[in-house]
Amino acid sequence: MSIAAEDAFKPLARSARTTLDRTALEQLTRGEVTEVFGPAYRRAGTVSAVRLAAAQPLVLTRVEALELRGGNGKGRLAAEFEGDVRAAAVQAAEVFAIFTGMHLCLSGCTLTAVVEGVDGTGAGRIELVVGDVDLIPRPHVEAIAHTAAGTLTVTVTAGEPTGAGVGPGAVSTGLLLNEFHMVHLSRGDQAIAMGPEFAEYTGVRATRLPTGGLLLVDRVITSDGARGVLEGVSYTSEYDSPADSWYYGDTANDSMPHFVYMETSLQAALLMGYYAGPTLTQPGTTLSLRNLGGSARVLRRIDLRDKTIQQFSRLLSTTLLPGSSLQTFDYTLAVDGEPFYVGETMFGYFSDEALANQTGLDAGRSVPSWRAEHPRVPARVIDVAARRADPAAPLCARDTLALIDRVEVIDDGGRYQAGYLHSLREIDGTDWYFARHFHLDPVIPGSLGVESVIHAVQAWMLDAGFAAGMTDPVFRIPCGIEFSWRYRGQFLPSDGTVELEAHIKQVCRETHTVTVVVDGSLWKPGLRIYELTDLAIELADRAVLP
């Protein structure tokens, strides 16, 4: 299976179908989308009104290739046609738009097209190479169509019925928010995403979900709260985790990496805490959202590829303060109604002044790392970057998850004298996650700080020989060990370095597993801002423990 790029468009539905004959194309002209592409293209409460070739006669005779990641990586379609070449370009783009399921986020939507380029009629072949596919400002596909007659540019857009609303609860019966709203909340029109009260936050630094491949919540199904109700609110949301997601390709874990467990649960919580309206109590004040800490544990092992994760969250309390607000939550993640992850967390909304005056975890004092306090203790170095450069090296985080380059090891060092790990890495202001987290407010995700400590421990476990004798070693998140974190600061693109340490706390060896538990901290220059307690990593033999 090919893995999607981190910035790839995430389809709202997927089909195994890659070719369409004339009969299937005619079905699409009648709106029989599920008959062609399958039941995933049906959504309860959403009226499917989309039609192929609604504005002109059908000229496509066969689609010979439908490739979600083809062409330049954003999609490709190859087809045969007979008739008007401009109609062929439009219909090829319409087929691709329907194939991505983008019509599912606007009930009753129809397709409109703009095409430029050569004119003419005839019979031949057309190749559509997608240049852009997105949900804002409205779902659309932009592409270049290549034909023997020449090249055309075409844009197909899905639009709501005349007079229909597009805000919360307005685009689909039974859904408060869907993928369309999530993308708008991440980088678009907040009035569409959250309601007209939030219009002032569009285009300025404000609370948002992450964008691109870090957007890890798709839909809000139910909520028993309302705008202005700031505690005691429960809600259910969902996140689809396709097997070709970028993080499955880049992680050293055998399933979902730890940071995605954290991000998808935290995003589901903050989403509805923000929807409740705490920032609306302080109009005219720029308030940025930051996670302050929490705890969580895995209840059972599950491979989350191609699963829909149900997120059950509760807004427990909101405390409104001048220039800031605090919210607490608890949450449960489940698949098919069976919980696999539980936790609780706190978020804060902070003014510019409050963010500028952060004092870290130690009341503004400069608390050094253990390594800085023991500079003369001999250490050895694990060259993580060199190992990563070997494409055959197993159990190695890569590409977007290349978060550390080297690890200093002091075998009997650290707080518990069981081992100590230290890493320092320069911050590159062009690192991919600054553009994702958040739009107009770039900071390193706290969950990736946690993930970087995990990678240091994984490198140490392999270096220590814990995989020796295992037939098929894999990294996992162990069940039943509660992990907690505290954040009191942020890593900005201009901060220079990220320094981390991990104190080996416990090594538990069983017949086919080794579990390591650590405590850790992360520093920006001069300030300790993250503290991690009981972070656990498991190395298991999958040949024995599937």
N, C-alpha and C positions, 0 to 999 in steps of 0.2 A: 504494500500500500504506500502510495506517495503521501508525504506529509505536507500540509498546507503551510505557506509562509505565514509568519506572525501577523502581517497586515492584510492577509487575504480576506475577502468578503465571506461572511458566514451565511450560507443559504438558510432560508426559513424551512425548507423541505428538501429532501434528497430522493433521487430515483436511481435505480441501477440501469435504467434505460439509456442507451447511447445512440440509438438510431431510430428513425421514425419513417414509416412508409406513408403512402398517400392516404390510406385509410385512417391512420393515427392523426395525420395533419387535419383531415376533415373533421375528426372528432374534436380537435382543439377549436375549430371554427364554431362548433356547437357548444363550447364550454365544458366539454367532457374531460376535464383535466385529470381527475382521479382515475378515470378509465384508462388514460394513457400513461400517467406517471405513477399512479399508485395511491393508496389511502393516506399517505403522509401529507398529501396535498388537500386534504379536507380538514378544516378547523371548526370545531363547534362554536356557534355564535357568529361565524363569519360568512357572509353571503359571497359566493364565488360568481362574479359576473364577467370575469375576464374572458375575452374571445380573441382567437387568432384571426387576423385578416378581417376585422370588423368593418374596415373602411374601404376595402377594395377586394376584388376577386382573389381567391387563393391561387398563387402562382408557384409556390414551392411544390415540388413533386416528390421529393425524398430528402430526408436529412440523414447524411451518412456518418456524421460524427458530432456528438455533443460532449464537449470536454469542459468540465467545471474549472480546471486549472490550466487549460491549454493556451496556445498562442503565446502571449507575453506573461503568462501566469495568472491572468484575470479571467480567461475563458476563451473558448473557440467553438465555432460551429461551421461545419461544411455541409453544403446542400446542393441539390440540383433544382433548377427552376425552368419554367416555360412561361414567358410573358414579359411584363414590364420589369425592367431591371431595378427601378427605384422601389417598386412594391416588393421585390424579392429581398432587398436589403432591409426594409422595414419588417417584413415577416420573419426573416432570420433573427433579427434582434428581439422581436416579440416572443419567438419560441424560446430564446435563451432566457428572457426575463421570466417567463412562466416556469421554465425549468428550475430557476433559483427559488421559486416559491414566493417572490417578493410581493405578489398580490395578496398574500394571506394577512398582511399587516394593515390593510385598509379594506374593510368590508364593503362589498359592492363596487370596488374600483374598476375602472376601465383603462385601456392603454391609448396613449396618444403618441404621435411620432413626428419628428422633424428629420428630413433627409436632404442632403446636398451632394451634388456630384453629377455624374454623367446621366444622360437620358437614353432611352432606347428600349426596344423589345427584342425578344429572341429566346433562344434556349441555351442553357449552359450551366456552369457551375459557379457557385458563390462561396467565398470563404469569409466568415465574419470573425474578426479579431477584436476582443473586448478590451477597451482601454480604461474603462471605469465602470464600476457597479457599486451603488450606494443607496442608502435609505433616506438621505437628506439632500435638498429640502423636501423632496418626495422620492419614493423608490424609482430608480432609473438605471438604464444601461446605455453607455456610450460606446460606440464601436466604429471600426473601419471595415468596410466591405470591399473585398477584392473580386472583380469579375473580369472577363475577357474584354468587356467594353470599357473598363476603367475602374477607378476607385471612387467610393462613396463614403461619406460620414453619416452616421445615423444615431439618433437618440430616441429611445423609447421610454416614456414616463408613465408610471401608474398614478392615477389621480382619483380622489374620492368623489362620490356622486355630488352633483351640484347642491349646495346648501348644507352638506353634511359636515359635522364637526370632526375634528381630528385630535382633540385633547383627551385627557384621562377619561376612560369609560365610554368614549364616543365612537371609537373605530370598530368595536367588536362587542357583541352582546356576551356578557359573562367574563370579560377581561377588563381589569382596570387599566393596565399598562401592558404594552407588548414591545417587540423588538424596535419598532418605529420610534416609540417614546424613549427607549433606552439610548438609542443613538443620538437623538436630539438632546437628551440630558447630558450626554458625554461631550458633545461639541456642536450642538445646534441651537434650536430655539427653545428656551426653557419654558416659554408660555405654552408651547405644544406639549412638551414633556410633562409638566407639572400643573399647568393651568395658568390662566391669565395673571394671577397674582404674582407670578414669578417672572413676568416679562422684563423687569428691570435687571435681571441677572444675565440676559442674553448678551454675548459679546464682551463681557467683562470677566475678571477673575471672580469666581464664585464656586459654590459647592457643585461638584460634578461627579459622575461615574468616570472611571478610566475609559480610554478609547481603544480601538483596534483589538489586538489579541488579548488585551488585559480587561476587556469588558466581559464579565463573567456572570451576568444575570440577564435573562431573556424576557420574562413575563411575570406580572403580578396577577395572580388568579383571584384571590379573595382578600378582603380586609374588613374588619369589623369596626374600624375607626373612621374618622372624618377630619377634615382640615381644622386645626386648632385643638384637636384632642391629642395631648402630648404625653400621655401615659396610659398603661393598661390596654394597649392596642395589639391585636394579633393579626398576622397576615401570612399568606402562602404565596411563594413565587417559585419559578422554575428556571433551570439552566440546562440546556442541551450540551453534552460534551462529546462531539464527534470524534471517532477514532483517529481521524487524520489531523486533529488539532496540533498546532505547532509545539505545544509543551510536551506532548507524548513523544515527539521525535527528538526533543532536545534534552529531556531529563535522563538521569541515570537510574531512576526508579522503574520498577516493573509496571507501574500504573501511573496515576495522577501524581505529580510532584506535590510536596507539602505546601508550597506557596499558593497553589490553586485551591486546595482545601481551605486555606485561610481566606484568600481573596473572594471566592464565590460566596462564602458564608457571610463575610463582613460587608460585601457589597449589597447583598440581599437585605441586611439589617439597616445599613445607612440609608438605603433608597427610600424606605417608607418613613424612617425618622425624619428625613428631609421633607418628604411630602406632607408630613403633619404640620410643618410650618414654623419651626422655631426661629428661623432667620427673619420671618415676616414680622416678628415682634420688634425688630430693630431696623426700620427702613432707612435706607441711605448709608448703611454701614457695610463695608466689605468684610464678609466673614468667610474664612477658609476652613474646610473640614479636615480634621486630622484624627486618626485612631490613637487612642491613649493606652490601650492595653486590653488584656483579657486572658482567658484560659480556654482550652479545648482538649478533647481527646477523641481518638478513633475507637468506635465500638466494635466494629467487625471489618474484616478484610473484604474488599470488593473491587473488581476491575471495573472502572467507570467509563471505559471506552464505549461509545454509542449509547450511553445511558442518559435519561432525563433525570436530573437531580431535583427533588422537591425540597424547597427551603421553607421551613416553618420558623418564623421569627416573631418575637414579642418585644415591643417597645415598653420597657418597664418603668422608666422615669425620665423626666426632662427637668433640668435645673437651669433657669434663665438668670444670667449675670450680666452686668454692664460690660459690653465688648466681647462677650463669650457666652456659650451655652454648653451644657453637658447632657449627654443622653446615654442611658444604659439599656442593654438588650440581652436576651438569651436566644439561642437558635438551635435547631436540629436539622440535619440534612438526612434525606432518606431516598431510597430507590424502591419503587413499587410499594411504597408505604412502610418499608422496613428501615428504621434509622441506622445510620452507620457513623455519624459524627455529631457531637454536641459541644456547645460552648457558650460563653458569655463574653461581652465586650463593652467598652465605653468609647464613645466618640466625643470630640469637642469641636465647637465652632469658634474660631478665634479671629479677632480683628487684626489688622496689619500691625498695630502697636503691640498687641499681645504676642504675635509671632516673632517680632523683632526683639522681644525681651525674654526669650526662652532661656532658662537657666539649667537645662538638662536634668539628669537624675540626681545630681549631687549639690543642689542649691547653688549652682554657679561656680562651685569649686572645681579646680582642675585635678581630677582623680586619675592617676596614671594606670596604664595596663600593668598586669603582673610582669610582662616582659620588660617594661620600662623600669620596674622596680628591681629586676634581677638581670641587668644588662650583661653581666659577665658569665652567666651560666651557659655552658656550651649548648648549642642547638644544631640540629640537622635540618635540611631543607628538602621538602617534597616539591619537585618542579611540576606543578599541575598543568601549566601551559604546554610544556614539552610532551606530556602524556596525551593531552587533548589534541595535539598536532598529528598524532598517529591515528588515522581513521579506523584502524583495526583494534584500537585499545577499547576493551569492554568497560562497562559501568562508569561511563564518563559523561558528565554534562557538557553540552556543546552549544555552539552558535549563540542564540539569544540568552541561553542560560550559562554562558561562560562568565561566571561572576567572580572567580578568584584565579590568580596566576601562580601563586606559590604559597606554601605553608611552612612556617618554622615549627619544629617539634622539639619539645623538651620532655623526654619520656617519663621522668619521675617528678616533673614539675607541676605547677598549678596549685590551686587552692586545696585540692584533695590529695596531692602528691601521687596522683595516678596517671598523670599525663597532661600536657599543656600544648595548645595549638594557637598560633598567632599568624595573622595575615594583614598586609597593608597593600592597598591598591589605589592608584590614582583615579580620580573621577574624570571622565571624559564628558564634557558638556553636550556632546553629540550622541551619547548613548541612547539607544532606541527607546528606553522606558521613559525618558524625560518628555518625549512627545506624546506619550500615552497617559501619563499620570502626573498632573492632570492637564487638560487643555487650558492654556494661559496661566497655569500654576504648577510649574514643573518641580517635582520632588521624587526621590527614589522611593518606590513602594516599600513600606516596612516589611512586607512579606518577603521581598527579595533580599532584604538584610538577613532575615531568618534563614532563607534558602542558602545564602552564601556561607553561613556557619555550618549548615548541613553538608555542603560540598566540602568544606575543610575536614569535617569528621569522616566523610566517605573516603576522601583521599588518604587519611590516616589509617582507616580500617583496612584498606587494600594494601597500603605500605606495610602494615603490621602483619600481613599474611593471614588475615582472618578468612579469606576466601579459599585458602589452600584445602584441598580435599573435597571441595564442593563441585558437583558436576555442572550445575547451572546456577551460579550465584546471582542473586538479585537484591537490590535495595528496596526496603519497604518502610512504611510508617507503622511501628508496632501498635497493637491494640492495648487499650486500657491504661496507658500512661498519660496522665494529665500534664500538659505543657502550658506554661503561662509566659506572658510577655508584658513588658512596660515600655512605652515610647514617651520620651519627653524632649522631642526635638525632631528636626528634619534634615535630610541630606539634600542640599541644593546643587545645581550644576556648577556653581562657583566655589564649592567648599574644599576642593583640592584633593582630599583623600578620604577613604573609608578604612578604618582600622577595626579589626575584630580579634577577639580571643575566645577560646573555648577551654573550659576546665573539665577534663574527664572526671566524671563523678562515679560512674558504675560501668563495669563490663560484665555482662551476664552471658556465659557460654552454655549453650545447650547442644543436644546431639546434632541438630541441623541448622541452628541459628546462632548468631551472635548479636546481642543488643547492647548498644552503647548509649548512656545517658550523660548529658553534659549541661553545665550552666555556661552562659556566655554573655558578652557585652560587645557593643559597637560604639565607636567614637567618631565624631567629626573632629577636626583639629582643635584640641584644647577642651573638648566637652564630651563626656560620656552620655549618650542619648538613648541607647537601647539596652535593655536587660532581659535575658532569656533564662528561664528556669525549667529544668527537667525536659530539655529537648532530646528526643529519643530517635535513634536511627537503628534499623534492623537490617542485617545481612542474612539472607536465608538461601537454602538450596531448593530452588523451584522444582528440581527433579524429584525431590522427596516430599516437599510441602507445596503442592500446586495452589 
